[in-house]
Amino acid sequence: MRYKIQPPYYPIVYVRGYAMTENEQEETFHDTYYGFAATSVEKRAAPAPDYYRADMFEGQLIRFMKLGKHAYFDATNRGLEDAEDNPSRSLWVCRFYDDDVMKDKLRSIEQHAEDLRKLVCETIPQRLKERGVDLGANLKHYKVILVAHSMGGLVCRTLIQNLLPAHGEKPAEWIHRLVTMGTPHKGIELGRIPDFLERLILRTANPFDANIFEEKRMVQYLKLLKGYQPHSLGQENSGYAFPVKRCFCLIGSDYESYTAAQHLTGSFSDGLVKQDRGYVVAGKPDAKGKYAKEQKSFWANVHRAHSGRRGIVNSYESFENVHRFLFGDVKAELYLENIELGQPAEKNCECFYDIEFALSIRGSPVYLHRRQQNPCENAIRYGRADLEKKTVLLHTLFMNSHLKPASSPYSHFKLEFRINEHAVRKGFLWDKEYPAKTIYSEDLEVRVGDFDTKLPGAEVQFRWLSEGGDWRNAEKAGDGYRIPLRAAGSVRANFLIQATEWPDASVGDGG
C-alpha cells in the first residue's frame, strides 16, 4: 500500500437535501454534484474610488479543492486514478435520487440512507483499496466526514441511528464528523398554518413524501424510543451512540430571501426550518425539558436562507465554519458572566434585555456567527431578574492557526457586541411598550496565541476598538481568561474565554 489516511483528512461525503417534485428530482439527477458546487456572487465593500466589487464564492466542493495544505480533490469518474497526491483525501456525493429518477419511483428515506450506507461502508473503501490506500485491518483507519444539507442531515442520522446499529456496526467507527446545514432535526413547523391542517397535509395528503418531516414518522426512521425528542441522537449508553460533540449544525436566519415557502414557515427561520429546530442533542432532556451544554452539538447561526441565491450551502459563512470545525486546532468558548445592570428598574415597568453580537475571524469577509434581533431574529433574550449574575454561553468558536500569517503567532477574532433594553409599562386595558434603547455597544478584538507547549490554554490578548492602542493581556485564571467590559455605568460584566486545543476529549475519538 502506497498511501495512508492522515487524520483529520478523511474522505468527505456530501448528502443533499429534499427534492420535492419530480422536476426537482430530475434537475438534481442531471447535476453531477447535486447542488454542492453552486456558486454565489455578491457585492462587497472595496476601497475608493470603486467602493464595491463583485465577490465570487465558487461552491463548497471547489473551495475544498483550493484550500492549500488542507486541499481535497474530486473523486468523480477518474478522480482517484488521476490524483497525484494521497487519494484518501477525496470528495464524494451520495447520489441517492438517481434510482428514483431512473425507475420513476420515489423511495423512502430509509432506502436513501441505505444508498449512503453502501457508499460509506462498501464503495469508498473498496475504491480506496484499489488505489493503494492502507485502511488497516478491518478498516481500522477508515472513517468518513458527512456534510449534509436539509433532509440530507436526516438521511445521515438514519444511517447513524438506524442502519449501522441494525448491521451491528458502531457509527463512531465509521463516521468521523457530521456537519448539517439547514437540517430540520426537530421537523418542519409551518408556523402560519393551524396545527390540525399541518398534520392533515403531512400525514394524509403526504405531498411528495413530505411526512418525513413530521414527528411520528421521524421517530420511526430514527429508531427513537419513548422519551427521546426528534432531534436526539438516541440512547447514550446503548453502545451505538454517536458522540454529539462530533456534530456541527449550521442554522440559517434569512427567511426573507427564501421562496414562497417563507409565507408558510414564517419568521425565526431560514425560510423553511425554524432556528430552534436546526441542531441535535444527546439523550433525553431533564425534568424541565432542558438539555445541558454537554448534550448539545456545536452550532453557528448564519444569516442565510434555506436555499437559493442566498442559500446556506453556497455561502462563505458555511464554508468558513465547516473547514475550521473539521481541520482547526483551537476551540474558544466565549461566555458573558457576572452581569450587573447599573440603572435601577423603572417603576411599573417590566424590562427585558437582548444580548446581541456578531463574530468574525481575520481572513474571512463574513460573520461566522450572528445573534441579532435585526435582521436575524435570534438575540439572546432575558428578563431583568434572570439576566443579573447570569453566565451566558455566547458561542463556541473554532479557529485554525495554520491559516494565520506566518509572521504572527496569533489567531484573531472580532466581536461586535451590544445589549438592548426593552421596557413595557403595564396599563389598565393595554400595555405600552417604549422604543428599545441600547445600553451598551462596543467592538472587541481578541487574539489567541499558539499552543506551543501543549498546555491546557493559550495566551489571550484583547483591545477595545473604540480605544485603539496597544494589546492588553486578558486576566488568566484556572477556568480561562477574563476580559472586563469596557467601563460603562449601564452594565458591568466579564467576558470569559476558555481557549483549548481542538479536537478535545469530548469528540470521543482520542482527540
N, C-alpha and C positions, 0 to 999 in steps of 0.2 A: 504494500500500500504506500502511495506516494504522499498522501495528504492526511492531515488530522483536523478535526473540528477544533477551532480555537475559541473557547467561551470568552465573551458572551455572544460571539458572532455565529449563532445558529441559523439555519435556513429560516427565512421569513415566508409565511403563508398568508396571503390576503383572502378574506372571505367577504363577499359583497352583501349588500342589503336586499331588501324586498323589491322584486319587480312585480307590480300589482297586476298589470293587464298583459294580455298576450302580446301586444305591440311592444311593451317594455321588455318582456322576456326575449322577444325576437331581437330587439335592439341590443340587449345585453349579450346575446349569443354571438352577434356579429362584431363585438368589441373584444379584441384579444385580451385586454387587461381588465375587463369587467368594470370599467369606470375608474380604476385606481391610477390611471395615467392622465386623468382630466386636468387641464391646465387652468390657470387663473391669471388674469392681467388686471391690475388695479392702479389707481392714481396714488402716487406717493409724493411727499414733500421733497423739494430739491433746492439747491442754492439759487440765489438770484443770478441772472435775470430770468431764468426759466421757471422757477418756483415749483413746478410739478414735472414728474416724469412717469412714464409707463413702467411699472414694476411687474416682472413676469415670474410666476411660480409654475414650474414645468411638470408638476404632478409628483405624487409620493414615490412611485417606482423610480422615476428618472432621478429624483433627488437622492434616493438611496444609492444610486449608481454613481453619484458625483460627490460623495461625502468623504473624499480624501482617504485617510488611513482607515476609515470606517466603511469604505465603499463596498457595495454588493453588485451583483450582476444578474441579468435576466436569464432565467433557465428555460425560457420558451424555445421550442424547436431545438436547434443545435447549441443552445446557450451553454450547457455543461461541457459539451465536446470542444467548443471554441474558446472556453475560458483559459486565459493564460495564468491566472492565479488560482488559489485554492477554490475548487468548485463547490465546497460546502457552504460558502458564503453566497447563497443564491436566493432569488426571489421567485415565488410560485403563486399561482392564482388557482383557487378551488373553483372550478367551473361547474358548479352543481346544477345550473339551469340548462346545461346542454342536453341532457336526456329529456327534460321536459319539452324542450322545443322540437327536438328531432322526432320524438314519439307523440307529440301533441297531447301530452297528459301532464297535468300539474301534480307533482309528487308531494308527499308530506315533509315536514321539517325533519322528522327522524330519518327519512331517506336522503335528504340533502346532507344531514350530518354523517350518514354512512359514507357518502362520497368523500367527505372530508376525512373520515377515519381511514379509508383506503389510501388516500393521498398521503396522509401523515405517516401511517404505520406500514405501508407497503410500497407505494410508488416511489416516494422520495428516497427512502433508504436504499432501495434496490438500484435506483439511478445513480446515487452517490457511490455505492459499492462498485458499480460498473466503471465509474470514472476514477476509481483508485483512492477513495476516501476510507480511512480506517475508522469504523464506527464502534469498535470494541466488541468484545464477546457479548452476545445477546443485546446488541445495540446500546451498550452501557454508556457510550459517549454521545449518543444521538438524542437530540430534542429539537423542537421547532418553536418559533415565535409566531403566535397567531395575531394578526391585525385585522380587525373586522369593523364593518360599517353597519349600523342599524340592525336589521334582522340577522345579519351575519354574526353578530355577537351572541344571539340566541342559538344559532347553529353551533357555534363553538361551545357554548355551555351545554348543549345537548350531547355533544361529543364528550365533554369533561364529566358531566354529572350522570349520564345515562349509558352511552355506548361503551366507553372504555371500561367502566366498572362491570358492565354486563359481559365483557370479554375477559374479566379477571385481571385487568390492567390498571395500574395506578396512574392517574392522569399526570401527577407531578413528575413521573419518569419519562413522559412523552412531551410535555408542554413546558417550555422554559418561562415564557411570559405570555400574558393575554392582554391585548390592547383593544378597547372598543371605542367607537366614535358614534355618538348619537344612537346608542342602542337602548331600546325601551325595556330595561331589565325588570321593571315592575309593570310592564304592559303599557298600552296606549289608552289614555283617557281623553275622550272627546269632550272637552270642558264645556262646550256650548250646546251640547245635545243632552237632553234629560237621560238619567241613568237607565231607565227602563227601555228607552228607544235605542240607546247604545247597545245594550245587551241583546235586543232583538236583532239589530243589524249584524253584530259579530257572531252570535250563536245560531240564529235561524237562517237569515239570508246568507251569511258567510260569504260575502263577496270576495272572490279570488283567494279563498282560504285565509281571510283576514282574522279568523278567530284564533289564530296562533298568538295574537297579542292579548287575548283575554285570559284572565287568571286561571279559570278552570282548566283550560287547555294547556297553559304553561306548566301547571302542576303535573300534568301527565307526562309531557315530553322531557321535563327536567327532573322527573322522579323525586319530587319533594314530598316528604312525609308531613303529617299533621303538625301544625305549629311553625312551619317554615314559610316565610314570605317568598313571593315570586322572585325577588332579587337576591335571594340567599343561594350561596354555593352548596348548601346542604349540610349534612351531618359532619360535624368537625372531627369526631372520633371514630369515623367509620372505617378508617384505613385507606379510603379512596378520596378523601377530601383534598381539594386543590387549595393551596395557600392563598388567602385573599390579598396578601401583600405582593403577590406576583402579578396583580391586575392593576391596570391603569385605565381609567374611564374618562373620555373627553365628552363634555356636556356643552351643548350649544344654547345660545340665548337670543339669536336674531330671528324671531318668528316672523317679523315683518318682511323679510326678504325671501320667505318660502312661497310655495304655490298657494292655490286656493284652499288647500287643506288647513291653512292657518286659521281660517274662519270657523273651522270645526274644533280645532285643538285650543285655540285661544292663546292668551299671553302666558308668560312664565314658562316658555318652551322654545324649542328651536324651530317651531312651526308644526312639528308632529309629536315630538317627545317632550313631556313635561320635565323640567330640570330636576325635580326631586325624584324622578324615576330612572335616572340615567347612570346609576352606579350599582355595584354589587357589594354584598356583605357576607360575612361568615356566620353560620349558626343561626340561633334564634335571638329575638330581642329580649330585653329584661321585662320585668313586670309592668313597667310604664310604656312599653313599646319602643324603647330606645336601644340603639346599638352603641357599644363602646368604640372609642377611636381604633382600638386594636382589631375590631371586627369589620372595619370599613376598608374598601380598596382605596388606592390613591386616585385622585381625580384632578381635573382642571376645568374651569369654566372659561369658554372662549366665545366671543361674540360672533358666532357663525350660525347659518341656517342649516336645516337638516340635509338639504342637497341643493343643487342648482349652482348658479354663478357664485353665490356667496356661501356655498356649501362647506360643511365641516371637513370633508375629505380633501378637497382641493384647496387647502389653505396653509399658509405659513404657520399659523398658530398650532395646528395639529402636528405638522411635521416637526417643528422645533420642540414641542413637548415630547413627542414619541421617541425621537432618537436620543434625547437626554435621559429619558427613563430607561431605555434599553442599554445604552452604552456609557452613560455618565458615571462619574466616580465620587460625586459629592451629593449628599442629601441634606437639605437645610429645612428644618421645620421652624416656622415663624409664628410666634404667639404674641398676643397683646394681653398683658397681665396687670394686676393691681390697679384697676381703673377707678379713678375718683373724679367726680364731677365738681367743678369749682363753684358753680352757682346753685343756690337753693332752688327747689322746685317752686313754680308759681302756684299760688293758692287756687283751688278749684280747677286745676288743670291736670290732665293726665298726659305725661310726657313719654315718648318713646324715641329711640335713637337708632339711626342707621350707620353702621360701620362700613365704609366704602373704600375700596383700594383697587389699583391696577398694577400688575407686576410685569416687568420686562427684564430681559437679560442682555448684556452688552453683546453686540454682534447680531442681534435679531431685531428686525424692524417692526415687530408687533408685540402686543401684550400676550404673554403666555397664560395669564390668569386674570380674570376680572370679576369682582363682586361689587357691582354698582347698580343703584336703583334706576338710573337713567344712563344708558339705554338698556341695560341688561336685565333689570327687574330681579336682582338677586342679592341686594345688600344684606348684610348680617344684621338682623333687627332684634332689639331687646327693649323691654320696659326699663324704667329707671332703676327700680329695685333689683332687677335681675342683672343689670349691667355692672353696677358698682361692685368692686372687689372681684369681678369675674376674670377668669383666664380663658381667652378665646383663641382657638387654633385658626389662624388666618389661612395658611396654606403650607403644603409640603412641596418644596421646590427641588428639582434635580438639575445639577449642573455638570458640565464636562470640562475638566481643567485642560484637556488636550486641545480644546478649541480656542483657548485664550492665546493672545500674542506671546511669542516666545520670550519677549523682553519683560513680561510681567509675571510675578508669582501668584497673582490674584485672579479669581473669577468674580465678575461684578454683576449685581442686580440692582434695580431701582424700584422703589415702591412709592406710588402716588397714593396718598392716604388722607382721608378726611372723615369727620364724624358730623352728621347732621342731626339736629334736634327737631322733633315734631311735637307740637303742643295742641291739645284738644280741650277746650273749656266746656264743661258739662252744662247743658241748658235744661229748661223745664220741658220743652217739647222736642228740641233737637240740639245736637252738639255743634259747636263752632270750632272749626279747625283753622289754625293760623298757618301762614306760609312757613315752610321749613327754613331753618336758619343753620348755617354752617358754623359750628362752634370750634372746629379745629381743622386745619388744612395745611399740609406740608408734603414735600417730596424728600424722601430719604434714599441715599445711595449707600450701598453696603458692598464690601469686598471680602471674600473668603479666601484664605491662603491655602497653599498646597498641604497635602498630608505626607510630608517628607519623613516623619519619624514614626508613622503608624500609631499615633496616639489617638484616643477617642475624642478628637476635637481638632479644630484648626483656628488659626489666628483670624479674628474678625475685626474689621475696622469700618468706620462709618463717617458720614458727613451729611448735614442738612443743606440742601441745595440753596435755600434762601440765605444761608450764611456764607457759603463758599469756604475758602480757606483750606487748611490742612486736614488730613485724615486724623481721626482720633480712634484710640483703641476702645473697643467695647469692653465692658467690665466682665472679666472671666470668673465664673462660679462653677460649682460642682455640677450644676444641671444645664450649663450652657453659657451664652454670652448675652449680657443685658445692655440695652440702649435706652436711656430715659427719653421720653418725648421732649422735644424742644420746649423750653419753658413757656407756659401759657396759663392764664388764670382760669380758663374754661375747663380744661381737662388735665389730669395728671395720670401717667401710666408708664409702663415699660414695654419695649419690645424684647422678647426672649427669643434668641436664635440658637437652636440646637443643631450644630453642623457636625455631621459624622460621615464616615466613608460609606459609599454605596457601591454594590449591594451590601446589605447587612443581614443579620441572622433572621429577620422577620420573613424573608422570602423562602426560607426552608430548604435551600439547596446548597448550603455551605458558603453562601455569600458570593 
